[in-house]
Amino acid sequence: MTTTTHHERECRLRAAQSFVSRWTPELARQSIEAICASYDDERGINHIDGMNMPQSRVVITALDLILEVLFPGYTGRHAFRRSGLPFAIGSHVEEIFQGLTEQVERALAYRCRMESCDGCDCGHQAEDAVIAIIEKIPAIRDILKTDVEAALDGDPAARSTDEVVVAYPCMKAIAIHRIAHELYRAGIPLIPRIMGEHAHTLTGIDIHPGATIGGSFFIDHGTGVVIGETAVIGDRVRIYQGVTLGALSFPKDAEGRLIKGAKRHPNIEGNVTIYAGATILGNITIGHDSIIGGNVWITEDVPPFTKVTIAPPELSKQPRGGRGEKKA
């Protein structure tokens, strides 16, 4: 243990007394004025004089509550007993409604400001959107059951549906997508993207909330999967890690700006398997009952009942100086 001497204490005291801070009131004023001046333009990174933007933290809290209602008893945060189920679910639903409605209203108010809308009733629109998503929970649960069954049937390592729900990242990503997609279809801005990017952060699976995905969907492993906004995926499709369903090119208007909303991502028909690393680009169709091999690059239609693979690479095997080999 070190001991500070009287001389050292005296030196420190003199140094403190002689120190003059450069952070003067004048420098503070100049800095604040410069920061405020940077807000004068409207180039997209300040949101002033409008209703507060949606809070990602509150959106994610509401999303977690929806996931608990979709998969009751799986998170461990709340105990669910059949005798008290209406009370427990009712409590969750009320909290979802209150928390999410405010955030949806903020998102709608943001859009109104950007589009200079007059007379929009953002509050009632927000309530209608959140009520609609709550009413769709039974239907979302029905399709999620097919997704869980597809994972159990498609992965020999899966031991039970419980394991799939608790441990498989694809189930979290798909469940969040099915919630976000309903809000996207309802025309709600910002909130679906917050949800989708939250799933991306958690799982490494990037699904745009605009993508349309059928039932019995399974993403095996999942890391690095990208599914674009206008992709359409049929029933009973299985994809593996590193698959991209992306855009080949982006149409532009006469002034060179990207045209938003154009169909630019693939259509994957039913009963298709896409193996790891495949890249499928553009508004093309992969016909039903096809198999797309690993690492292929596809930019044109594939007929139904087709297997697409690339030629095996030529391997070069050379000795590396192991036991019994004479070195030059």
Phi and psi restraints in degrees (value plus and minus 20) as a CYANA .aco file:
   2 THR   PHI    -104.7   -64.7
   2 THR   PSI     127.5   167.5
   3 THR   PHI    -137.7   -97.7
   3 THR   PSI     110.2   150.2
   4 THR   PHI    -100.4   -60.4
   4 THR   PSI     105.6   145.6
   5 THR   PHI    -100.1   -60.1
   5 THR   PSI     143.2   183.2
   6 HIS   PHI     -80.0   -40.0
   6 HIS   PSI     -58.4   -18.4
   7 HIS   PHI     -84.2   -44.2
   7 HIS   PSI     -62.4   -22.4
   8 GLU   PHI     -84.2   -44.2
   8 GLU   PSI     -60.6   -20.6
   9 ARG   PHI     -83.6   -43.6
   9 ARG   PSI     -60.4   -20.4
  10 GLU   PHI     -83.4   -43.4
  10 GLU   PSI     -60.5   -20.5
  11 CYS   PHI     -84.2   -44.2
  11 CYS   PSI     -62.2   -22.2
  12 ARG   PHI     -86.5   -46.5
  12 ARG   PSI     -58.3   -18.3
  13 LEU   PHI     -84.9   -44.9
  13 LEU   PSI     -64.0   -24.0
  14 ARG   PHI     -84.4   -44.4
  14 ARG   PSI     -58.0   -18.0
  15 ALA   PHI     -84.9   -44.9
  15 ALA   PSI     -60.7   -20.7
  16 ALA   PHI     -85.6   -45.6
  16 ALA   PSI     -59.4   -19.4
  17 GLN   PHI     -90.0   -50.0
  17 GLN   PSI     -49.7    -9.7
  18 SER   PHI    -108.6   -68.6
  18 SER   PSI     -31.3     8.7
  19 PHE   PHI     -92.7   -52.7
  19 PHE   PSI     110.1   150.1
  20 VAL   PHI    -139.0   -99.0
  20 VAL   PSI      97.8   137.8
  21 SER   PHI     -88.2   -48.2
  21 SER   PSI     119.2   159.2
  22 ARG   PHI     -99.1   -59.1
  22 ARG   PSI     -33.5     6.5
  23 TRP   PHI    -102.1   -62.1
  23 TRP   PSI      61.0   101.0
  24 THR   PHI    -109.5   -69.5
  24 THR   PSI     141.8   181.8
  25 PRO   PHI     -75.5   -35.5
  25 PRO   PSI     -56.8   -16.8
  26 GLU   PHI     -86.5   -46.5
  26 GLU   PSI     -62.5   -22.5
  27 LEU   PHI     -85.5   -45.5
  27 LEU   PSI     -59.7   -19.7
  28 ALA   PHI     -81.1   -41.1
  28 ALA   PSI     -64.0   -24.0
  29 ARG   PHI     -81.9   -41.9
  29 ARG   PSI     -65.0   -25.0
  30 GLN   PHI     -82.5   -42.5
  30 GLN   PSI     -61.4   -21.4
  31 SER   PHI     -84.8   -44.8
  31 SER   PSI     -64.0   -24.0
  32 ILE   PHI     -83.8   -43.8
  32 ILE   PSI     -61.3   -21.3
  33 GLU   PHI     -83.4   -43.4
  33 GLU   PSI     -59.9   -19.9
  34 ALA   PHI     -86.6   -46.6
  34 ALA   PSI     -60.9   -20.9
  35 ILE   PHI     -83.5   -43.5
  35 ILE   PSI     -66.4   -26.4
  36 CYS   PHI     -83.3   -43.3
  36 CYS   PSI     -55.7   -15.7
  37 ALA   PHI     -84.4   -44.4
  37 ALA   PSI     -49.6    -9.6
  38 SER   PHI     -89.2   -49.2
  38 SER   PSI     -32.7     7.3
  39 TYR   PHI    -108.4   -68.4
  39 TYR   PSI     -23.5    16.5
  40 ASP   PHI     -87.4   -47.4
  40 ASP   PSI     -55.2   -15.2
  41 ASP   PHI    -102.8   -62.8
  41 ASP   PSI     148.1   188.1
  42 GLU   PHI    -135.9   -95.9
  42 GLU   PSI      37.9    77.9
  43 ARG   PHI    -118.8   -78.8
  43 ARG   PSI      -3.9    36.1
  44 GLY   PHI      84.7   124.7
  44 GLY   PSI     -18.1    21.9
  45 ILE   PHI    -143.5  -103.5
  45 ILE   PSI       3.2    43.2
  46 ASN   PHI    -160.3  -120.3
  46 ASN   PSI     124.3   164.3
  47 HIS   PHI    -152.1  -112.1
  47 HIS   PSI      71.5   111.5
  48 ILE   PHI    -140.9  -100.9
  48 ILE   PSI     130.4   170.4
  49 ASP   PHI      43.5    83.5
  49 ASP   PSI       6.7    46.7
  50 GLY   PHI    -155.2  -115.2
  50 GLY   PSI     150.8   190.8
  51 MET   PHI     -80.6   -40.6
  51 MET   PSI     123.8   163.8
  52 ASN   PHI     -75.0   -35.0
  52 ASN   PSI     124.2   164.2
  53 MET   PHI     -87.0   -47.0
  53 MET   PSI     141.0   181.0
  54 PRO   PHI     -77.8   -37.8
  54 PRO   PSI     125.3   165.3
  55 GLN   PHI    -113.2   -73.2
  55 GLN   PSI      95.1   135.1
  56 SER   PHI     -75.8   -35.8
  56 SER   PSI     -59.9   -19.9
  57 ARG   PHI     -80.7   -40.7
  57 ARG   PSI     -61.9   -21.9
  58 VAL   PHI     -91.4   -51.4
  58 VAL   PSI     -58.9   -18.9
  59 VAL   PHI     -80.4   -40.4
  59 VAL   PSI     -64.3   -24.3
  60 ILE   PHI     -88.3   -48.3
  60 ILE   PSI     -55.0   -15.0
  61 THR   PHI     -81.5   -41.5
  61 THR   PSI     -65.3   -25.3
  62 ALA   PHI     -84.2   -44.2
  62 ALA   PSI     -59.3   -19.3
  63 LEU   PHI     -81.8   -41.8
  63 LEU   PSI     -63.0   -23.0
  64 ASP   PHI     -81.7   -41.7
  64 ASP   PSI     -57.2   -17.2
  65 LEU   PHI     -86.8   -46.8
  65 LEU   PSI     -59.7   -19.7
  66 ILE   PHI     -82.1   -42.1
  66 ILE   PSI     -61.8   -21.8
  67 LEU   PHI     -82.2   -42.2
  67 LEU   PSI     -55.3   -15.3
  68 GLU   PHI     -87.1   -47.1
  68 GLU   PSI     -55.6   -15.6
  69 VAL   PHI     -91.3   -51.3
  69 VAL   PSI     -55.8   -15.8
  70 LEU   PHI     -89.0   -49.0
  70 LEU   PSI     -58.4   -18.4
  71 PHE   PHI    -147.7  -107.7
  71 PHE   PSI      48.1    88.1
  72 PRO   PHI     -83.8   -43.8
  72 PRO   PSI     115.7   155.7
  73 GLY   PHI      68.3   108.3
  73 GLY   PSI     -21.3    18.7
  74 TYR   PHI    -115.2   -75.2
  74 TYR   PSI     -40.9    -0.9
  75 THR   PHI    -107.0   -67.0
  75 THR   PSI     -44.1    -4.1
  76 GLY   PHI      63.4   103.4
  76 GLY   PSI     -24.0    16.0
  77 ARG   PHI     -98.1   -58.1
  77 ARG   PSI     -52.6   -12.6
  78 HIS   PHI    -155.4  -115.4
  78 HIS   PSI     120.9   160.9
  79 ALA   PHI    -108.0   -68.0
  79 ALA   PSI     115.6   155.6
  80 PHE   PHI    -137.2   -97.2
  80 PHE   PSI     105.4   145.4
  81 ARG   PHI    -140.1  -100.1
  81 ARG   PSI     118.8   158.8
  82 ARG   PHI     -79.1   -39.1
  82 ARG   PSI     -53.8   -13.8
  83 SER   PHI     -85.9   -45.9
  83 SER   PSI     -50.9   -10.9
  84 GLY   PHI    -131.8   -91.8
  84 GLY   PSI       0.2    40.2
  85 LEU   PHI     -81.4   -41.4
  85 LEU   PSI     -65.9   -25.9
  86 PRO   PHI     -78.5   -38.5
  86 PRO   PSI     -58.4   -18.4
  87 PHE   PHI     -87.2   -47.2
  87 PHE   PSI     -66.0   -26.0
  88 ALA   PHI     -84.9   -44.9
  88 ALA   PSI     -66.3   -26.3
  89 ILE   PHI     -87.0   -47.0
  89 ILE   PSI     -59.3   -19.3
  90 GLY   PHI     -80.8   -40.8
  90 GLY   PSI     -60.9   -20.9
  91 SER   PHI     -82.4   -42.4
  91 SER   PSI     -63.8   -23.8
  92 HIS   PHI     -83.6   -43.6
  92 HIS   PSI     -67.2   -27.2
  93 VAL   PHI     -81.5   -41.5
  93 VAL   PSI     -61.3   -21.3
  94 GLU   PHI     -83.9   -43.9
  94 GLU   PSI     -60.8   -20.8
  95 GLU   PHI     -87.6   -47.6
  95 GLU   PSI     -58.1   -18.1
  96 ILE   PHI     -80.9   -40.9
  96 ILE   PSI     -67.1   -27.1
  97 PHE   PHI     -81.0   -41.0
  97 PHE   PSI     -67.8   -27.8
  98 GLN   PHI     -86.5   -46.5
  98 GLN   PSI     -67.0   -27.0
  99 GLY   PHI     -90.3   -50.3
  99 GLY   PSI     -63.9   -23.9
 100 LEU   PHI     -96.3   -56.3
 100 LEU   PSI     -53.3   -13.3
 101 THR   PHI     -80.3   -40.3
 101 THR   PSI     -64.1   -24.1
 102 GLU   PHI     -81.1   -41.1
 102 GLU   PSI     -60.5   -20.5
 103 GLN   PHI     -90.4   -50.4
 103 GLN   PSI     -58.4   -18.4
 104 VAL   PHI     -85.6   -45.6
 104 VAL   PSI     -59.3   -19.3
 105 GLU   PHI     -81.9   -41.9
 105 GLU   PSI     -60.7   -20.7
 106 ARG   PHI     -81.8   -41.8
 106 ARG   PSI     -61.6   -21.6
 107 ALA   PHI     -85.1   -45.1
 107 ALA   PSI     -60.9   -20.9
 108 LEU   PHI     -87.5   -47.5
 108 LEU   PSI     -59.2   -19.2
 109 ALA   PHI     -83.5   -43.5
 109 ALA   PSI     -57.6   -17.6
 110 TYR   PHI     -80.3   -40.3
 110 TYR   PSI     -66.4   -26.4
 111 ARG   PHI     -83.3   -43.3
 111 ARG   PSI     -60.3   -20.3
 112 CYS   PHI     -79.5   -39.5
 112 CYS   PSI     -61.1   -21.1
 113 ARG   PHI     -85.1   -45.1
 113 ARG   PSI     -63.2   -23.2
 114 MET   PHI     -85.5   -45.5
 114 MET   PSI     -54.8   -14.8
 115 GLU   PHI    -120.7   -80.7
 115 GLU   PSI     -14.9    25.1
 116 SER   PHI      33.9    73.9
 116 SER   PSI      27.6    67.6
 117 CYS   PHI     -94.9   -54.9
 117 CYS   PSI     127.5   167.5
 118 ASP   PHI    -141.0  -101.0
 118 ASP   PSI     115.8   155.8
 119 GLY   PHI      57.5    97.5
 119 GLY   PSI      -5.0    35.0
 120 CYS   PHI     -96.0   -56.0
 120 CYS   PSI     116.3   156.3
 121 ASP   PHI    -119.0   -79.0
 121 ASP   PSI      59.2    99.2
 122 CYS   PHI     -83.2   -43.2
 122 CYS   PSI     -53.5   -13.5
 123 GLY   PHI     -82.8   -42.8
 123 GLY   PSI     -69.4   -29.4
 124 HIS   PHI     -89.3   -49.3
 124 HIS   PSI     -56.1   -16.1
 125 GLN   PHI     -82.3   -42.3
 125 GLN   PSI     -60.6   -20.6
 126 ALA   PHI     -84.0   -44.0
 126 ALA   PSI     -65.3   -25.3
 127 GLU   PHI     -78.6   -38.6
 127 GLU   PSI     -65.6   -25.6
 128 ASP   PHI     -81.1   -41.1
 128 ASP   PSI     -60.6   -20.6
 129 ALA   PHI     -86.5   -46.5
 129 ALA   PSI     -62.6   -22.6
 130 VAL   PHI     -91.7   -51.7
 130 VAL   PSI     -59.3   -19.3
 131 ILE   PHI     -79.5   -39.5
 131 ILE   PSI     -62.0   -22.0
 132 ALA   PHI     -81.9   -41.9
 132 ALA   PSI     -61.5   -21.5
 133 ILE   PHI     -89.0   -49.0
 133 ILE   PSI     -56.4   -16.4
 134 ILE   PHI     -85.0   -45.0
 134 ILE   PSI     -61.9   -21.9
 135 GLU   PHI     -86.5   -46.5
 135 GLU   PSI     -44.0    -4.0
 136 LYS   PHI    -106.2   -66.2
 136 LYS   PSI     -24.8    15.2
 137 ILE   PHI     -76.5   -36.5
 137 ILE   PSI     -64.6   -24.6
 138 PRO   PHI     -78.6   -38.6
 138 PRO   PSI     -60.9   -20.9
 139 ALA   PHI     -87.7   -47.7
 139 ALA   PSI     -58.9   -18.9
 140 ILE   PHI     -84.1   -44.1
 140 ILE   PSI     -60.0   -20.0
 141 ARG   PHI     -81.6   -41.6
 141 ARG   PSI     -59.1   -19.1
 142 ASP   PHI     -81.2   -41.2
 142 ASP   PSI     -65.2   -25.2
 143 ILE   PHI     -93.7   -53.7
 143 ILE   PSI     -51.6   -11.6
 144 LEU   PHI     -85.6   -45.6
 144 LEU   PSI     -51.2   -11.2
 145 LYS   PHI     -80.2   -40.2
 145 LYS   PSI     -59.2   -19.2
 146 THR   PHI     -88.7   -48.7
 146 THR   PSI     -53.9   -13.9
 147 ASP   PHI     -86.1   -46.1
 147 ASP   PSI     -61.9   -21.9
 148 VAL   PHI     -84.1   -44.1
 148 VAL   PSI     -63.6   -23.6
 149 GLU   PHI     -83.9   -43.9
 149 GLU   PSI     -57.7   -17.7
 150 ALA   PHI     -83.5   -43.5
 150 ALA   PSI     -58.9   -18.9
 151 ALA   PHI     -86.6   -46.6
 151 ALA   PSI     -63.6   -23.6
 152 LEU   PHI     -84.2   -44.2
 152 LEU   PSI     -61.5   -21.5
 153 ASP   PHI     -95.1   -55.1
 153 ASP   PSI     -49.0    -9.0
 154 GLY   PHI    -113.0   -73.0
 154 GLY   PSI     -32.6     7.4
 155 ASP   PHI    -141.9  -101.9
 155 ASP   PSI      92.3   132.3
 156 PRO   PHI     -83.5   -43.5
 156 PRO   PSI     -37.6     2.4
 157 ALA   PHI    -101.1   -61.1
 157 ALA   PSI     -34.5     5.5
 158 ALA   PHI     -96.7   -56.7
 158 ALA   PSI     107.1   147.1
 159 ARG   PHI    -117.0   -77.0
 159 ARG   PSI     -44.2    -4.2
 160 SER   PHI    -183.9  -143.9
 160 SER   PSI     143.7   183.7
 161 THR   PHI     -85.0   -45.0
 161 THR   PSI     -53.3   -13.3
 162 ASP   PHI     -80.6   -40.6
 162 ASP   PSI     -62.8   -22.8
 163 GLU   PHI     -82.7   -42.7
 163 GLU   PSI     -60.3   -20.3
 164 VAL   PHI     -81.3   -41.3
 164 VAL   PSI     -67.4   -27.4
 165 VAL   PHI     -86.1   -46.1
 165 VAL   PSI     -63.0   -23.0
 166 VAL   PHI     -96.6   -56.6
 166 VAL   PSI     -58.1   -18.1
 167 ALA   PHI    -133.9   -93.9
 167 ALA   PSI     -37.8     2.2
 168 TYR   PHI    -108.3   -68.3
 168 TYR   PSI     100.3   140.3
 169 PRO   PHI     -81.6   -41.6
 169 PRO   PSI     -50.0   -10.0
 170 CYS   PHI     -81.8   -41.8
 170 CYS   PSI     -52.3   -12.3
 171 MET   PHI     -88.7   -48.7
 171 MET   PSI     -59.5   -19.5
 172 LYS   PHI     -85.5   -45.5
 172 LYS   PSI     -64.7   -24.7
 173 ALA   PHI     -84.0   -44.0
 173 ALA   PSI     -62.8   -22.8
 174 ILE   PHI     -89.5   -49.5
 174 ILE   PSI     -62.2   -22.2
 175 ALA   PHI     -82.1   -42.1
 175 ALA   PSI     -65.9   -25.9
 176 ILE   PHI     -83.4   -43.4
 176 ILE   PSI     -59.5   -19.5
 177 HIS   PHI     -81.4   -41.4
 177 HIS   PSI     -61.9   -21.9
 178 ARG   PHI     -86.1   -46.1
 178 ARG   PSI     -51.0   -11.0
 179 ILE   PHI     -91.9   -51.9
 179 ILE   PSI     -71.1   -31.1
 180 ALA   PHI     -81.5   -41.5
 180 ALA   PSI     -55.9   -15.9
 181 HIS   PHI     -83.6   -43.6
 181 HIS   PSI     -57.3   -17.3
 182 GLU   PHI     -84.8   -44.8
 182 GLU   PSI     -60.6   -20.6
 183 LEU   PHI     -88.3   -48.3
 183 LEU   PSI     -56.8   -16.8
 184 TYR   PHI     -81.9   -41.9
 184 TYR   PSI     -65.2   -25.2
 185 ARG   PHI     -83.7   -43.7
 185 ARG   PSI     -49.6    -9.6
 186 ALA   PHI     -98.7   -58.7
 186 ALA   PSI     -21.5    18.5
 187 GLY   PHI      61.7   101.7
 187 GLY   PSI      -0.3    39.7
 188 ILE   PHI    -101.0   -61.0
 188 ILE   PSI     103.3   143.3
 189 PRO   PHI    -100.8   -60.8
 189 PRO   PSI     141.4   181.4
 190 LEU   PHI      46.7    86.7
 190 LEU   PSI     -72.3   -32.3
 191 ILE   PHI     -78.2   -38.2
 191 ILE   PSI     -67.9   -27.9
 192 PRO   PHI     -79.0   -39.0
 192 PRO   PSI     -56.9   -16.9
 193 ARG   PHI     -89.8   -49.8
 193 ARG   PSI     -57.0   -17.0
 194 ILE   PHI     -79.5   -39.5
 194 ILE   PSI     -64.5   -24.5
 195 MET   PHI     -84.9   -44.9
 195 MET   PSI     -66.5   -26.5
 196 GLY   PHI     -83.0   -43.0
 196 GLY   PSI     -61.3   -21.3
 197 GLU   PHI     -91.8   -51.8
 197 GLU   PSI     -47.2    -7.2
 198 HIS   PHI     -83.8   -43.8
 198 HIS   PSI     -65.3   -25.3
 199 ALA   PHI     -82.3   -42.3
 199 ALA   PSI     -59.6   -19.6
 200 HIS   PHI     -80.4   -40.4
 200 HIS   PSI     -64.4   -24.4
 201 THR   PHI     -82.5   -42.5
 201 THR   PSI     -61.4   -21.4
 202 LEU   PHI     -92.5   -52.5
 202 LEU   PSI     -55.8   -15.8
 203 THR   PHI    -139.2   -99.2
 203 THR   PSI     -36.5     3.5
 204 GLY   PHI      58.4    98.4
 204 GLY   PSI     -13.7    26.3
 205 ILE   PHI    -124.6   -84.6
 205 ILE   PSI     102.2   142.2
 206 ASP   PHI    -129.8   -89.8
 206 ASP   PSI      79.0   119.0
 207 ILE   PHI    -135.1   -95.1
 207 ILE   PSI      98.7   138.7
 208 HIS   PHI     -88.0   -48.0
 208 HIS   PSI     117.6   157.6
 209 PRO   PHI     -82.3   -42.3
 209 PRO   PSI     -35.6     4.4
 210 GLY   PHI     -97.7   -57.7
 210 GLY   PSI     -38.7     1.3
 211 ALA   PHI     -82.0   -42.0
 211 ALA   PSI     118.7   158.7
 212 THR   PHI    -120.6   -80.6
 212 THR   PSI     102.3   142.3
 213 ILE   PHI    -148.2  -108.2
 213 ILE   PSI     107.8   147.8
 214 GLY   PHI     -97.5   -57.5
 214 GLY   PSI    -193.6  -153.6
 215 GLY   PHI    -101.1   -61.1
 215 GLY   PSI     151.0   191.0
 216 SER   PHI      33.6    73.6
 216 SER   PSI      27.2    67.2
 217 PHE   PHI    -117.0   -77.0
 217 PHE   PSI     112.3   152.3
 218 PHE   PHI    -155.2  -115.2
 218 PHE   PSI     108.9   148.9
 219 ILE   PHI    -131.8   -91.8
 219 ILE   PSI      88.3   128.3
 220 ASP   PHI    -103.0   -63.0
 220 ASP   PSI     108.9   148.9
 221 HIS   PHI      48.7    88.7
 221 HIS   PSI     -88.5   -48.5
 222 GLY   PHI      78.2   118.2
 222 GLY   PSI     -48.8    -8.8
 223 THR   PHI     -76.1   -36.1
 223 THR   PSI     109.4   149.4
 224 GLY   PHI      64.9   104.9
 224 GLY   PSI     -16.0    24.0
 225 VAL   PHI     -92.3   -52.3
 225 VAL   PSI     115.1   155.1
 226 VAL   PHI    -149.3  -109.3
 226 VAL   PSI     105.1   145.1
 227 ILE   PHI    -146.5  -106.5
 227 ILE   PSI      99.0   139.0
 228 GLY   PHI     -98.3   -58.3
 228 GLY   PSI     150.5   190.5
 229 GLU   PHI     -78.6   -38.6
 229 GLU   PSI     -62.2   -22.2
 230 THR   PHI    -121.8   -81.8
 230 THR   PSI      -5.4    34.6
 231 ALA   PHI     -86.8   -46.8
 231 ALA   PSI     124.2   164.2
 232 VAL   PHI    -146.4  -106.4
 232 VAL   PSI     102.1   142.1
 233 ILE   PHI    -139.7   -99.7
 233 ILE   PSI     108.6   148.6
 234 GLY   PHI    -100.3   -60.3
 234 GLY   PSI    -188.7  -148.7
 235 ASP   PHI     -98.2   -58.2
 235 ASP   PSI     131.2   171.2
 236 ARG   PHI      38.4    78.4
 236 ARG   PSI      27.7    67.7
 237 VAL   PHI    -124.5   -84.5
 237 VAL   PSI     117.6   157.6
 238 ARG   PHI    -144.5  -104.5
 238 ARG   PSI     110.0   150.0
 239 ILE   PHI    -149.5  -109.5
 239 ILE   PSI     135.9   175.9
 240 TYR   PHI    -132.5   -92.5
 240 TYR   PSI     158.7   198.7
 241 GLN   PHI     -80.2   -40.2
 241 GLN   PSI     128.5   168.5
 242 GLY   PHI      57.1    97.1
 242 GLY   PSI     -12.3    27.7
 243 VAL   PHI     -99.4   -59.4
 243 VAL   PSI     117.9   157.9
 244 THR   PHI    -140.0  -100.0
 244 THR   PSI     104.2   144.2
 245 LEU   PHI    -129.6   -89.6
 245 LEU   PSI      69.0   109.0
 246 GLY   PHI    -141.0  -101.0
 246 GLY   PSI    -191.9  -151.9
 247 ALA   PHI    -119.3   -79.3
 247 ALA   PSI     119.5   159.5
 248 LEU   PHI    -101.3   -61.3
 248 LEU   PSI     -60.2   -20.2
 249 SER   PHI    -171.8  -131.8
 249 SER   PSI     146.3   186.3
 250 PHE   PHI    -139.4   -99.4
 250 PHE   PSI      93.9   133.9
 251 PRO   PHI     -84.3   -44.3
 251 PRO   PSI     123.5   163.5
 252 LYS   PHI    -144.9  -104.9
 252 LYS   PSI     135.5   175.5
 253 ASP   PHI    -104.9   -64.9
 253 ASP   PSI    -194.5  -154.5
 254 ALA   PHI     -82.6   -42.6
 254 ALA   PSI     -43.4    -3.4
 255 GLU   PHI    -116.1   -76.1
 255 GLU   PSI     -11.7    28.3
 256 GLY   PHI      63.4   103.4
 256 GLY   PSI     -10.1    29.9
 257 ARG   PHI    -111.6   -71.6
 257 ARG   PSI     126.8   166.8
 258 LEU   PHI     -82.9   -42.9
 258 LEU   PSI     117.0   157.0
 259 ILE   PHI    -106.1   -66.1
 259 ILE   PSI      98.4   138.4
 260 LYS   PHI    -102.6   -62.6
 260 LYS   PSI     124.4   164.4
 261 GLY   PHI      67.4   107.4
 261 GLY   PSI     -24.2    15.8
 262 ALA   PHI     -88.4   -48.4
 262 ALA   PSI     127.4   167.4
 263 LYS   PHI     -90.0   -50.0
 263 LYS   PSI      98.7   138.7
 264 ARG   PHI    -162.0  -122.0
 264 ARG   PSI     -17.0    23.0
 265 HIS   PHI    -138.4   -98.4
 265 HIS   PSI     143.8   183.8
 266 PRO   PHI     -90.5   -50.5
 266 PRO   PSI     139.8   179.8
 267 ASN   PHI    -129.2   -89.2
 267 ASN   PSI     102.1   142.1
 268 ILE   PHI    -130.6   -90.6
 268 ILE   PSI      92.2   132.2
 269 GLU   PHI     -96.8   -56.8
 269 GLU   PSI     157.5   197.5
 270 GLY   PHI     -87.7   -47.7
 270 GLY   PSI     136.3   176.3
 271 ASN   PHI      41.2    81.2
 271 ASN   PSI      17.7    57.7
 272 VAL   PHI    -126.4   -86.4
 272 VAL   PSI     119.3   159.3
 273 THR   PHI    -135.6   -95.6
 273 THR   PSI     110.2   150.2
 274 ILE   PHI    -141.9  -101.9
 274 ILE   PSI      97.0   137.0
 275 TYR   PHI    -106.4   -66.4
 275 TYR   PSI     151.1   191.1
 276 ALA   PHI     -76.0   -36.0
 276 ALA   PSI     117.1   157.1
 277 GLY   PHI      61.3   101.3
 277 GLY   PSI     -19.2    20.8
 278 ALA   PHI     -90.2   -50.2
 278 ALA   PSI     122.5   162.5
 279 THR   PHI    -142.2  -102.2
 279 THR   PSI      98.5   138.5
 280 ILE   PHI    -142.6  -102.6
 280 ILE   PSI      98.1   138.1
 281 LEU   PHI    -144.4  -104.4
 281 LEU   PSI     122.7   162.7
 282 GLY   PHI      74.4   114.4
 282 GLY   PSI     153.4   193.4
 283 ASN   PHI    -101.1   -61.1
 283 ASN   PSI      51.0    91.0
 284 ILE   PHI    -140.2  -100.2
 284 ILE   PSI     151.4   191.4
 285 THR   PHI    -142.9  -102.9
 285 THR   PSI     109.2   149.2
 286 ILE   PHI    -117.1   -77.1
 286 ILE   PSI      93.1   133.1
 287 GLY   PHI     -84.8   -44.8
 287 GLY   PSI     135.5   175.5
 288 HIS   PHI     -81.2   -41.2
 288 HIS   PSI     133.1   173.1
 289 ASP   PHI      40.1    80.1
 289 ASP   PSI      10.8    50.8
 290 SER   PHI    -120.4   -80.4
 290 SER   PSI     141.9   181.9
 291 ILE   PHI    -144.9  -104.9
 291 ILE   PSI     104.9   144.9
 292 ILE   PHI    -127.9   -87.9
 292 ILE   PSI      97.4   137.4
 293 GLY   PHI     -93.0   -53.0
 293 GLY   PSI     150.0   190.0
 294 GLY   PHI     -87.5   -47.5
 294 GLY   PSI     123.3   163.3
 295 ASN   PHI      46.4    86.4
 295 ASN   PSI      -5.8    34.2
 296 VAL   PHI     -98.6   -58.6
 296 VAL   PSI     141.4   181.4
 297 TRP   PHI    -145.5  -105.5
 297 TRP   PSI      94.5   134.5
 298 ILE   PHI    -143.3  -103.3
 298 ILE   PSI     108.5   148.5
 299 THR   PHI    -151.5  -111.5
 299 THR   PSI      -5.2    34.8
 300 GLU   PHI    -161.2  -121.2
 300 GLU   PSI     142.4   182.4
 301 ASP   PHI     -77.9   -37.9
 301 ASP   PSI     128.1   168.1
 302 VAL   PHI    -140.1  -100.1
 302 VAL   PSI     104.4   144.4
 303 PRO   PHI     -86.3   -46.3
 303 PRO   PSI     140.5   180.5
 304 PRO   PHI     -79.0   -39.0
 304 PRO   PSI     136.7   176.7
 305 PHE   PHI      36.1    76.1
 305 PHE   PSI      23.9    63.9
 306 THR   PHI    -140.4  -100.4
 306 THR   PSI     121.4   161.4
 307 LYS   PHI    -130.4   -90.4
 307 LYS   PSI     102.6   142.6
 308 VAL   PHI    -133.5   -93.5
 308 VAL   PSI     101.7   141.7
 309 THR   PHI    -158.9  -118.9
 309 THR   PSI     146.7   186.7
 310 ILE   PHI    -125.9   -85.9
 310 ILE   PSI     135.9   175.9
 311 ALA   PHI     -83.2   -43.2
 311 ALA   PSI     120.7   160.7
 312 PRO   PHI     -79.1   -39.1
 312 PRO   PSI     119.6   159.6
 313 PRO   PHI     -88.7   -48.7
 313 PRO   PSI     132.9   172.9
 314 GLU   PHI    -103.5   -63.5
 314 GLU   PSI     100.1   140.1
 315 LEU   PHI    -110.7   -70.7
 315 LEU   PSI     122.8   162.8
 316 SER   PHI    -133.5   -93.5
 316 SER   PSI     101.2   141.2
 317 LYS   PHI    -135.6   -95.6
 317 LYS   PSI     103.0   143.0
 318 GLN   PHI    -152.3  -112.3
 318 GLN   PSI     125.2   165.2
 319 PRO   PHI     -80.7   -40.7
 319 PRO   PSI     127.3   167.3
 320 ARG   PHI    -138.9   -98.9
 320 ARG   PSI       5.5    45.5
 321 GLY   PHI      60.8   100.8
 321 GLY   PSI      16.6    56.6
 322 GLY   PHI    -104.1   -64.1
 322 GLY   PSI    -186.9  -146.9
 323 ARG   PHI     -80.7   -40.7
 323 ARG   PSI     115.1   155.1
 324 GLY   PHI      66.4   106.4
 324 GLY   PSI     -26.0    14.0
 325 GLU   PHI    -114.8   -74.8
 325 GLU   PSI     114.5   154.5
 326 LYS   PHI    -104.2   -64.2
 326 LYS   PSI     109.6   149.6
 327 LYS   PHI    -104.7   -64.7
 327 LYS   PSI     123.4   163.4
